[in-house]
């Protein structure tokens, strides 16, 4: 069909870059009869010495008007066009291409220096990425892991494009002393970038729906608390909640945590020694909280003198929080619940055509003690759907209507065509 959107992926683990490029290009050409409008690549650092040759080699064999990508500690893709595999070490190249009729694809490259002031109007952000907010674009973002303005970028895009999905990940590397790398190419205007800093991205608008699944892989323990005193990223006092609304019995966070740990079983107490997190409620107006209603953040420090804890997120009095644990079973159950919910709640006015996966370096076989777990579970619930992706230094995805940078998370972007 002329107006049929199509996404395809091919993966190669050939040790030579030329061989890998030939294999992935041949793979996508077999599955995509029409000319592609977009390419997205993920490549392992085993090819780092040949990074400068990558885009020219692909363009010699495949005409692409837009191509973005980055290096990864591993990559995810389709083996022989049928089976999804996760390659976590060694040479791997994953190439996703898409034919997008009636979809506008706007690429952009950003540096910290050209980000608007946080107080700037939405117009400043729309001028930066080249798409007016009224077009309701969706964004794929690939950033260097040390981009100092990443949180400002996500907050600015949320401010200017509140109804848009923003997904992606931070580039990574699997070899010591090798920098992560971003790839960016456009044919009009002609521009090719190979860089270690900044953010490359695309805005998609038109006849396309982009949806997300964000699996943070944690389960709550104990009960929710309300922050009654704190600021910046430090919680000074917590109040237990009566009927989930009114705080009672204020105590220090450390004291609250000690009391909570006493109530845990032996396995959970052991897990709390190394896999304890805190969840910040994302929707302050929601009464009955579910696991997906929390933004999961690290505990980054404690002050035993006053019983305060510091977390990896800004806090303010009035917010609700709850301690969480993470392990392989919890991560698996969380992802399966989200996938099952997505499939059973699927709307009939769209058809999912392709997907990307952005998974933390801390997941994969190191977490599950078996290969291809997250992608295999995805394929179980969404069979025959082409999937590409990589293992990130941080994952970008929405929780509760806001976009955040995550850790230990798998974020899936699903690209749908309206029926």
DRENDO-1510 file (C-alpha; in Angstrom, 1 decimal, always signed):
<recs>
REC; n; res; u; v; w
REC; 1; UNK; +0.0; +0.0; +0.0 .
REC; 2; UNK; +1.3; +3.4; -0.9 .
REC; 3; UNK; +0.2; +5.0; +2.4 .
REC; 4; UNK; +1.2; +2.1; +4.6 .
REC; 5; UNK; +3.8; +3.0; +7.2 .
REC; 6; UNK; +6.5; +0.3; +7.6 .
REC; 7; UNK; +9.3; -0.2; +10.1 .
REC; 8; UNK; +12.0; -2.9; +9.7 .
REC; 9; UNK; +15.2; -3.8; +11.5 .
REC; 10; UNK; +18.3; -5.9; +10.9 .
REC; 11; UNK; +21.1; -6.8; +13.2 .
REC; 12; UNK; +24.6; -8.1; +12.5 .
REC; 13; UNK; +27.4; -9.4; +14.7 .
REC; 14; UNK; +30.0; -9.7; +12.0 .
REC; 15; UNK; +33.5; -8.6; +13.2 .
REC; 16; UNK; +34.3; -6.4; +10.3 .
REC; 17; UNK; +32.3; -3.1; +9.9 .
REC; 18; UNK; +32.0; -3.6; +6.1 .
REC; 19; UNK; +30.5; -7.1; +6.6 .
REC; 20; UNK; +28.1; -5.8; +9.3 .
REC; 21; UNK; +26.9; -2.9; +7.1 .
REC; 22; UNK; +26.4; -5.2; +4.1 .
REC; 23; UNK; +24.4; -7.6; +6.3 .
REC; 24; UNK; +22.1; -5.0; +7.9 .
REC; 25; UNK; +21.5; -3.1; +4.6 .
REC; 26; UNK; +20.6; -6.3; +2.8 .
REC; 27; UNK; +18.3; -7.3; +5.6 .
REC; 28; UNK; +16.3; -4.1; +5.6 .
REC; 29; UNK; +16.1; -4.0; +1.8 .
REC; 30; UNK; +14.6; -7.4; +1.7 .
REC; 31; UNK; +11.8; -6.4; +4.1 .
REC; 32; UNK; +11.3; -2.8; +2.9 .
REC; 33; UNK; +10.4; -2.6; -0.8 .
REC; 34; UNK; +9.9; +1.2; -0.8 .
REC; 35; UNK; +12.5; +3.9; -0.2 .
REC; 36; UNK; +13.0; +4.6; +3.5 .
REC; 37; UNK; +12.5; +8.1; +5.0 .
REC; 38; UNK; +14.4; +7.5; +8.2 .
REC; 39; UNK; +17.3; +5.4; +9.6 .
REC; 40; UNK; +18.2; +4.9; +13.3 .
REC; 41; UNK; +21.4; +2.9; +14.1 .
REC; 42; UNK; +23.0; +1.6; +17.3 .
REC; 43; UNK; +26.5; +0.2; +17.2 .
REC; 44; UNK; +28.8; -1.3; +19.8 .
REC; 45; UNK; +32.2; +0.2; +20.7 .
REC; 46; UNK; +33.9; -2.9; +19.2 .
REC; 47; UNK; +33.8; -0.9; +16.0 .
REC; 48; UNK; +35.0; +2.4; +17.6 .
REC; 49; UNK; +38.1; +2.7; +15.4 .
REC; 50; UNK; +35.8; +2.7; +12.4 .
REC; 51; UNK; +33.1; +5.0; +13.6 .
REC; 52; UNK; +34.0; +7.7; +11.0 .
REC; 53; UNK; +33.4; +5.2; +8.2 .
REC; 54; UNK; +30.0; +4.0; +9.4 .
REC; 55; UNK; +27.6; +6.5; +7.8 .
REC; 56; UNK; +29.4; +6.8; +4.5 .
REC; 57; UNK; +29.4; +3.0; +4.2 .
REC; 58; UNK; +25.7; +2.8; +4.9 .
REC; 59; UNK; +24.9; +5.6; +2.5 .
REC; 60; UNK; +26.9; +3.9; -0.3 .
REC; 61; UNK; +24.4; +1.0; -0.2 .
REC; 62; UNK; +21.2; +2.6; +1.1 .
REC; 63; UNK; +19.7; +6.0; +0.2 .
REC; 64; UNK; +18.6; +7.7; +3.5 .
REC; 65; UNK; +17.5; +11.3; +3.8 .
REC; 66; UNK; +17.9; +11.3; +7.6 .
REC; 67; UNK; +20.0; +9.0; +9.8 .
REC; 68; UNK; +20.7; +9.3; +13.6 .
REC; 69; UNK; +22.2; +6.9; +16.1 .
REC; 70; UNK; +24.7; +6.4; +18.8 .
REC; 71; UNK; +27.1; +3.9; +20.4 .
REC; 72; UNK; +25.9; +1.5; +23.0 .
REC; 73; UNK; +27.2; -1.0; +25.5 .
REC; 74; UNK; +25.2; -3.5; +23.4 .
REC; 75; UNK; +22.4; -3.5; +20.9 .
REC; 76; UNK; +19.1; -5.1; +20.2 .
REC; 77; UNK; +17.6; -6.1; +16.9 .
REC; 78; UNK; +16.2; -8.8; +14.6 .
REC; 79; UNK; +18.2; -11.8; +13.7 .
REC; 80; UNK; +17.2; -13.3; +10.4 .
REC; 81; UNK; +14.2; -10.9; +10.3 .
REC; 82; UNK; +12.3; -13.2; +12.8 .
REC; 83; UNK; +13.9; -13.4; +16.2 .
REC; 84; UNK; +14.8; -10.5; +18.5 .
REC; 85; UNK; +18.2; -10.8; +20.3 .
REC; 86; UNK; +20.1; -8.7; +22.7 .
REC; 87; UNK; +23.8; -8.6; +22.1 .
REC; 88; UNK; +25.5; -7.2; +25.2 .
REC; 89; UNK; +29.2; -7.6; +24.3 .
REC; 90; UNK; +31.3; -7.9; +21.2 .
REC; 91; UNK; +30.6; -6.4; +17.7 .
REC; 92; UNK; +27.0; -5.6; +17.0 .
REC; 93; UNK; +25.2; -3.2; +14.6 .
REC; 94; UNK; +21.5; -2.7; +14.7 .
REC; 95; UNK; +19.8; -0.7; +11.9 .
REC; 96; UNK; +16.1; +0.4; +11.9 .
REC; 97; UNK; +14.7; +2.1; +8.9 .
REC; 98; UNK; +11.1; +3.3; +8.3 .
REC; 99; UNK; +9.0; +4.4; +5.4 .
REC; 100; UNK; +6.7; +7.1; +6.7 .
REC; 101; UNK; +4.1; +8.4; +4.2 .
REC; 102; UNK; +2.3; +11.5; +5.4 .
REC; 103; UNK; +4.8; +11.9; +8.3 .
REC; 104; UNK; +7.1; +14.9; +8.6 .
REC; 105; UNK; +10.5; +14.0; +10.0 .
REC; 106; UNK; +12.5; +16.9; +11.4 .
REC; 107; UNK; +16.0; +16.2; +12.6 .
REC; 108; UNK; +18.0; +18.4; +15.0 .
REC; 109; UNK; +21.3; +18.5; +16.8 .
REC; 110; UNK; +21.5; +20.4; +20.1 .
REC; 111; UNK; +24.3; +21.5; +22.4 .
REC; 112; UNK; +24.0; +22.9; +26.0 .
REC; 113; UNK; +25.0; +26.3; +24.6 .
REC; 114; UNK; +22.0; +26.6; +22.3 .
REC; 115; UNK; +19.3; +25.5; +24.8 .
REC; 116; UNK; +16.8; +28.3; +25.6 .
REC; 117; UNK; +16.7; +29.7; +29.1 .
REC; 118; UNK; +14.4; +27.6; +31.4 .
REC; 119; UNK; +12.1; +30.6; +31.6 .
REC; 120; UNK; +11.8; +31.0; +27.8 .
REC; 121; UNK; +8.5; +30.8; +26.0 .
REC; 122; UNK; +7.4; +27.8; +24.0 .
REC; 123; UNK; +8.4; +29.7; +20.8 .
REC; 124; UNK; +12.0; +29.5; +21.8 .
REC; 125; UNK; +11.8; +25.7; +22.0 .
REC; 126; UNK; +9.9; +25.4; +18.7 .
REC; 127; UNK; +12.4; +27.5; +16.9 .
REC; 128; UNK; +15.2; +25.3; +18.3 .
REC; 129; UNK; +13.7; +22.0; +17.0 .
REC; 130; UNK; +12.0; +23.5; +14.0 .
REC; 131; UNK; +8.4; +22.2; +14.7 .
REC; 132; UNK; +5.5; +24.4; +15.9 .
REC; 133; UNK; +3.8; +23.0; +19.1 .
REC; 134; UNK; +0.4; +23.0; +17.3 .
REC; 135; UNK; +1.7; +20.1; +15.1 .
REC; 136; UNK; +2.0; +17.9; +18.2 .
REC; 137; UNK; +5.2; +16.2; +17.2 .
REC; 138; UNK; +6.7; +13.2; +19.1 .
REC; 139; UNK; +10.5; +13.0; +19.8 .
REC; 140; UNK; +13.3; +10.5; +19.7 .
REC; 141; UNK; +16.3; +11.8; +21.7 .
REC; 142; UNK; +19.8; +10.4; +21.8 .
REC; 143; UNK; +22.2; +12.2; +24.1 .
REC; 144; UNK; +25.8; +12.0; +25.3 .
REC; 145; UNK; +25.9; +10.7; +28.9 .
REC; 146; UNK; +27.4; +13.8; +30.3 .
REC; 147; UNK; +25.1; +16.3; +28.6 .
REC; 148; UNK; +24.8; +18.9; +31.4 .
REC; 149; UNK; +21.4; +20.3; +30.3 .
REC; 150; UNK; +19.5; +17.0; +29.8 .
REC; 151; UNK; +17.0; +17.7; +32.5 .
REC; 152; UNK; +16.5; +21.3; +31.3 .
REC; 153; UNK; +16.0; +19.9; +27.8 .
REC; 154; UNK; +13.3; +17.4; +28.9 .
REC; 155; UNK; +11.6; +20.0; +31.0 .
REC; 156; UNK; +11.7; +22.5; +28.1 .
REC; 157; UNK; +10.2; +20.1; +25.6 .
REC; 158; UNK; +7.5; +19.1; +28.1 .
REC; 159; UNK; +6.7; +22.8; +28.6 .
REC; 160; UNK; +6.6; +23.6; +24.8 .
REC; 161; UNK; +5.0; +20.3; +23.7 .
REC; 162; UNK; +3.0; +19.0; +26.7 .
REC; 163; UNK; +1.0; +16.4; +24.7 .
REC; 164; UNK; +4.0; +15.0; +22.9 .
REC; 165; UNK; +5.8; +11.7; +23.8 .
REC; 166; UNK; +9.6; +12.0; +24.3 .
REC; 167; UNK; +11.6; +8.8; +24.4 .
REC; 168; UNK; +15.3; +7.8; +24.0 .
REC; 169; UNK; +18.5; +7.1; +25.8 .
REC; 170; UNK; +22.0; +8.2; +26.7 .
REC; 171; UNK; +24.8; +6.8; +24.6 .
REC; 172; UNK; +27.1; +4.3; +26.2 .
REC; 173; UNK; +30.2; +2.3; +25.6 .
REC; 174; UNK; +31.3; -1.2; +26.4 .
REC; 175; UNK; +35.1; -0.6; +26.4 .
REC; 176; UNK; +37.1; +1.4; +28.9 .
REC; 177; UNK; +38.7; +4.6; +27.6 .
REC; 178; UNK; +36.4; +4.7; +24.6 .
REC; 179; UNK; +34.1; +7.7; +24.4 .
REC; 180; UNK; +30.4; +7.3; +23.6 .
REC; 181; UNK; +29.5; +8.7; +20.2 .
REC; 182; UNK; +26.5; +10.3; +18.4 .
REC; 183; UNK; +25.8; +10.0; +14.7 .
REC; 184; UNK; +23.8; +12.5; +12.7 .
REC; 185; UNK; +23.2; +12.9; +9.0 .
REC; 186; UNK; +20.7; +14.8; +6.9 .
REC; 187; UNK; +20.7; +15.1; +3.1 .
REC; 188; UNK; +18.9; +18.5; +2.9 .
REC; 189; UNK; +20.7; +20.5; +4.1 .
REC; 190; UNK; +23.7; +18.2; +3.7 .
REC; 191; UNK; +25.2; +17.7; +7.1 .
REC; 192; UNK; +27.1; +14.8; +8.7 .
REC; 193; UNK; +28.2; +14.9; +12.3 .
REC; 194; UNK; +30.2; +12.4; +14.4 .
REC; 195; UNK; +30.4; +13.9; +17.9 .
REC; 196; UNK; +30.9; +13.0; +21.6 .
REC; 197; UNK; +28.8; +15.8; +23.0 .
REC; 198; UNK; +25.2; +17.1; +22.6 .
REC; 199; UNK; +21.9; +15.6; +21.7 .
REC; 200; UNK; +20.7; +14.3; +18.3 .
REC; 201; UNK; +17.0; +13.8; +17.8 .
REC; 202; UNK; +14.1; +13.7; +15.4 .
REC; 203; UNK; +10.6; +15.2; +15.7 .
REC; 204; UNK; +7.8; +13.1; +14.1 .
REC; 205; UNK; +4.4; +14.6; +13.2 .
REC; 206; UNK; +1.6; +13.9; +10.9 .
REC; 207; UNK; +0.0; +10.5; +10.3 .
REC; 208; UNK; +1.7; +8.8; +13.2 .
REC; 209; UNK; +0.9; +7.9; +16.8 .
REC; 210; UNK; +3.8; +7.3; +19.2 .
REC; 211; UNK; +3.2; +5.5; +22.5 .
REC; 212; UNK; +5.5; +4.4; +25.3 .
REC; 213; UNK; +6.0; +1.7; +27.9 .
REC; 214; UNK; +8.3; +2.6; +30.8 .
REC; 215; UNK; +9.2; -0.4; +32.9 .
REC; 216; UNK; +11.1; +0.8; +36.0 .
REC; 217; UNK; +11.2; -2.7; +37.6 .
REC; 218; UNK; +10.4; -1.9; +41.2 .
REC; 219; UNK; +7.8; -2.8; +43.8 .
REC; 220; UNK; +6.7; -0.7; +46.7 .
REC; 221; UNK; +7.2; -1.8; +50.3 .
REC; 222; UNK; +5.5; -0.5; +53.4 .
REC; 223; UNK; +3.2; +2.5; +53.0 .
REC; 224; UNK; +3.3; +5.9; +51.4 .
REC; 225; UNK; +4.6; +8.9; +53.4 .
REC; 226; UNK; +4.2; +12.6; +52.8 .
REC; 227; UNK; +7.3; +14.9; +52.9 .
REC; 228; UNK; +6.6; +17.4; +55.6 .
REC; 229; UNK; +10.0; +19.0; +55.6 .
REC; 230; UNK; +12.7; +19.1; +52.9 .
REC; 231; UNK; +14.1; +20.9; +49.9 .
REC; 232; UNK; +16.4; +20.6; +46.9 .
REC; 233; UNK; +17.0; +16.8; +46.9 .
REC; 234; UNK; +17.1; +16.3; +50.7 .
REC; 235; UNK; +14.1; +14.9; +52.7 .
REC; 236; UNK; +14.3; +16.0; +56.4 .
REC; 237; UNK; +11.0; +14.7; +57.7 .
REC; 238; UNK; +8.3; +12.3; +56.7 .
REC; 239; UNK; +4.7; +11.9; +57.9 .
REC; 240; UNK; +2.7; +8.7; +57.9 .
REC; 241; UNK; -0.5; +9.2; +56.0 .
REC; 242; UNK; -3.9; +8.6; +57.5 .
REC; 243; UNK; -6.5; +7.8; +54.8 .
REC; 244; UNK; -3.8; +8.6; +52.2 .
REC; 245; UNK; -4.3; +12.4; +52.7 .
REC; 246; UNK; -3.4; +13.7; +56.2 .
REC; 247; UNK; +0.2; +13.2; +57.5 .
REC; 248; UNK; +0.4; +12.0; +61.1 .
REC; 249; UNK; +3.4; +10.9; +63.3 .
REC; 250; UNK; +6.2; +12.9; +61.8 .
REC; 251; UNK; +9.6; +11.3; +62.0 .
REC; 252; UNK; +13.0; +11.5; +60.2 .
REC; 253; UNK; +13.3; +9.5; +57.0 .
REC; 254; UNK; +16.0; +7.4; +58.4 .
REC; 255; UNK; +13.9; +6.5; +61.4 .
REC; 256; UNK; +10.9; +5.7; +59.2 .
REC; 257; UNK; +13.2; +3.5; +57.0 .
REC; 258; UNK; +14.5; +1.6; +60.1 .
REC; 259; UNK; +11.0; +0.9; +61.3 .
REC; 260; UNK; +10.0; -0.3; +57.8 .
REC; 261; UNK; +12.9; -2.7; +57.5 .
REC; 262; UNK; +12.0; -4.3; +60.8 .
REC; 263; UNK; +8.7; -5.4; +59.2 .
REC; 264; UNK; +10.2; -7.0; +56.1 .
REC; 265; UNK; +10.9; -10.7; +55.7 .
REC; 266; UNK; +14.4; -12.0; +55.6 .
REC; 267; UNK; +14.8; -12.0; +51.8 .
REC; 268; UNK; +13.5; -8.4; +51.5 .
REC; 269; UNK; +15.8; -7.2; +54.3 .
REC; 270; UNK; +18.8; -8.7; +52.4 .
REC; 271; UNK; +17.5; -7.0; +49.2 .
REC; 272; UNK; +17.2; -3.7; +50.9 .
REC; 273; UNK; +20.9; -3.7; +51.7 .
REC; 274; UNK; +21.8; -3.1; +48.0 .
REC; 275; UNK; +18.6; -2.6; +46.0 .
REC; 276; UNK; +16.6; +0.0; +47.9 .
REC; 277; UNK; +15.0; +2.9; +46.1 .
REC; 278; UNK; +12.4; +5.5; +46.7 .
REC; 279; UNK; +9.4; +6.3; +44.5 .
REC; 280; UNK; +8.0; +9.8; +44.2 .
REC; 281; UNK; +4.3; +9.9; +43.3 .
REC; 282; UNK; +4.0; +11.4; +39.8 .
REC; 283; UNK; +0.3; +12.4; +40.0 .
REC; 284; UNK; -0.4; +14.3; +43.2 .
REC; 285; UNK; -4.2; +14.0; +42.6 .
REC; 286; UNK; -4.3; +10.3; +42.4 .
REC; 287; UNK; -5.7; +8.5; +45.5 .
REC; 288; UNK; -5.3; +4.8; +44.8 .
REC; 289; UNK; -1.7; +4.3; +43.9 .
REC; 290; UNK; -0.4; +1.6; +41.6 .
REC; 291; UNK; +3.3; +0.6; +41.0 .
REC; 292; UNK; +3.4; +2.6; +37.7 .
REC; 293; UNK; +2.4; +5.8; +39.6 .
REC; 294; UNK; +5.9; +6.3; +41.0 .
REC; 295; UNK; +9.0; +7.9; +39.6 .
REC; 296; UNK; +11.8; +5.7; +40.9 .
REC; 297; UNK; +14.9; +7.4; +42.2 .
REC; 298; UNK; +18.1; +6.4; +43.9 .
REC; 299; UNK; +18.9; +7.0; +47.5 .
REC; 300; UNK; +22.2; +8.9; +47.2 .
REC; 301; UNK; +23.1; +9.7; +50.8 .
REC; 302; UNK; +22.1; +9.9; +54.4 .
REC; 303; UNK; +22.9; +12.2; +57.3 .
REC; 304; UNK; +22.7; +10.1; +60.5 .
REC; 305; UNK; +23.0; +13.1; +62.7 .
REC; 306; UNK; +19.5; +14.4; +61.7 .
REC; 307; UNK; +18.1; +11.3; +60.0 .
REC; 308; UNK; +17.9; +13.0; +56.6 .
REC; 309; UNK; +18.2; +11.2; +53.3 .
REC; 310; UNK; +19.2; +12.6; +49.9 .
REC; 311; UNK; +17.6; +11.2; +46.7 .
REC; 312; UNK; +18.2; +11.6; +43.0 .
REC; 313; UNK; +15.4; +14.0; +42.5 .
REC; 314; UNK; +14.2; +17.4; +43.7 .
REC; 315; UNK; +11.7; +17.3; +46.5 .
REC; 316; UNK; +9.2; +19.6; +48.2 .
REC; 317; UNK; +6.9; +19.5; +51.2 .
REC; 318; UNK; +3.6; +17.8; +50.3 .
REC; 319; UNK; +4.9; +15.2; +47.9 .
REC; 320; UNK; +4.1; +11.6; +48.6 .
REC; 321; UNK; +6.9; +9.0; +48.5 .
REC; 322; UNK; +7.2; +5.3; +49.1 .
REC; 323; UNK; +10.3; +3.0; +49.5 .
REC; 324; UNK; +10.8; +0.4; +46.8 .
REC; 325; UNK; +12.8; -2.7; +46.1 .
REC; 326; UNK; +14.2; -4.0; +42.8 .
REC; 327; UNK; +15.2; -7.6; +41.8 .
REC; 328; UNK; +14.9; -9.8; +38.8 .
REC; 329; UNK; +11.5; -11.2; +39.6 .
REC; 330; UNK; +10.1; -7.7; +40.3 .
REC; 331; UNK; +11.5; -6.3; +37.1 .
REC; 332; UNK; +10.1; -9.2; +35.1 .
REC; 333; UNK; +6.7; -8.9; +36.7 .
REC; 334; UNK; +6.6; -5.2; +36.2 .
REC; 335; UNK; +7.4; -5.4; +32.5 .
REC; 336; UNK; +4.9; -8.2; +31.9 .
REC; 337; UNK; +2.1; -6.3; +33.7 .
REC; 338; UNK; +2.8; -3.3; +31.5 .
REC; 339; UNK; +2.9; -5.3; +28.3 .
REC; 340; UNK; -0.2; -7.2; +29.1 .
REC; 341; UNK; -2.1; -4.0; +30.0 .
REC; 342; UNK; -0.9; -2.4; +26.8 .
REC; 343; UNK; -2.1; -5.3; +24.6 .
REC; 344; UNK; -5.4; -5.9; +26.3 .
REC; 345; UNK; -6.2; -2.1; +26.3 .
REC; 346; UNK; -5.2; -1.7; +22.7 .
REC; 347; UNK; -7.4; +0.6; +20.7 .
REC; 348; UNK; -8.9; -0.5; +17.4 .
REC; 349; UNK; -8.2; +2.9; +15.7 .
REC; 350; UNK; -4.5; +2.2; +15.2 .
REC; 351; UNK; -2.0; -0.5; +14.2 .
REC; 352; UNK; +1.5; -0.8; +15.8 .
REC; 353; UNK; +4.1; -1.1; +13.0 .
REC; 354; UNK; +7.4; -0.9; +14.8 .
REC; 355; UNK; +9.2; -0.3; +18.1 .
REC; 356; UNK; +12.4; +0.8; +19.7 .
REC; 357; UNK; +13.8; -0.4; +23.0 .
REC; 358; UNK; +16.1; +1.7; +25.3 .
REC; 359; UNK; +17.3; -0.6; +28.1 .
REC; 360; UNK; +19.7; +0.1; +31.0 .
REC; 361; UNK; +23.1; -1.4; +31.0 .
REC; 362; UNK; +22.2; -2.8; +34.5 .
REC; 363; UNK; +19.4; -5.0; +33.1 .
REC; 364; UNK; +19.9; -7.7; +30.5 .
REC; 365; UNK; +21.6; -11.0; +31.4 .
REC; 366; UNK; +23.3; -9.4; +34.5 .
REC; 367; UNK; +19.9; -8.9; +36.1 .
REC; 368; UNK; +18.0; -11.9; +34.8 .
REC; 369; UNK; +20.7; -14.6; +34.4 .
REC; 370; UNK; +19.4; -15.4; +31.0 .
REC; 371; UNK; +19.7; -13.6; +27.6 .
REC; 372; UNK; +17.1; -11.7; +25.7 .
REC; 373; UNK; +14.7; -11.4; +28.6 .
REC; 374; UNK; +13.1; -8.0; +28.1 .
REC; 375; UNK; +13.0; -8.2; +24.3 .
REC; 376; UNK; +11.7; -11.8; +24.5 .
REC; 377; UNK; +8.9; -10.8; +26.8 .
REC; 378; UNK; +8.1; -7.9; +24.4 .
REC; 379; UNK; +8.1; -10.3; +21.5 .
REC; 380; UNK; +5.8; -12.7; +23.3 .
REC; 381; UNK; +3.1; -10.0; +23.7 .
REC; 382; UNK; +3.8; -8.2; +20.4 .
REC; 383; UNK; +4.9; -10.9; +18.1 .
REC; 384; UNK; +6.3; -10.2; +14.6 .
REC; 385; UNK; +6.8; -6.6; +15.4 .
REC; 386; UNK; +10.3; -5.3; +14.3 .
REC; 387; UNK; +12.3; -4.0; +17.3 .
REC; 388; UNK; +15.6; -2.2; +17.4 .
REC; 389; UNK; +17.4; -0.7; +20.4 .
REC; 390; UNK; +20.5; -0.5; +22.6 .
REC; 391; UNK; +21.7; -0.6; +26.2 .
REC; 392; UNK; +21.9; +2.9; +27.6 .
REC; 393; UNK; +23.6; +4.9; +30.3 .
REC; 394; UNK; +20.2; +6.4; +31.1 .
REC; 395; UNK; +16.7; +6.0; +29.6 .
REC; 396; UNK; +14.3; +8.8; +28.6 .
REC; 397; UNK; +10.6; +8.3; +29.0 .
REC; 398; UNK; +7.4; +9.6; +30.5 .
REC; 399; UNK; +5.9; +8.9; +33.9 .
REC; 400; UNK; +2.7; +10.6; +34.9 .
REC; 401; UNK; +2.6; +13.0; +32.0 .
REC; 402; UNK; +6.2; +14.3; +32.5 .
REC; 403; UNK; +9.4; +13.2; +30.8 .
REC; 404; UNK; +12.3; +12.0; +33.0 .
REC; 405; UNK; +15.8; +10.5; +32.8 .
REC; 406; UNK; +15.7; +7.0; +34.3 .
REC; 407; UNK; +18.1; +4.3; +35.4 .
REC; 408; UNK; +17.7; +0.5; +35.6 .
REC; 409; UNK; +14.7; +0.9; +33.2 .
REC; 410; UNK; +13.5; -0.4; +29.9 .
REC; 411; UNK; +11.6; +2.1; +27.8 .
REC; 412; UNK; +9.8; +1.0; +24.7 .
REC; 413; UNK; +8.6; +3.4; +21.9 .
REC; 414; UNK; +5.7; +2.0; +19.8 .
REC; 415; UNK; +5.1; +3.6; +16.4 .
REC; 416; UNK; +1.5; +3.3; +15.2 .
REC; 417; UNK; -0.4; +4.3; +12.1 .
REC; 418; UNK; -4.0; +5.5; +12.6 .
REC; 419; UNK; -6.5; +3.1; +10.8 .
</recs>
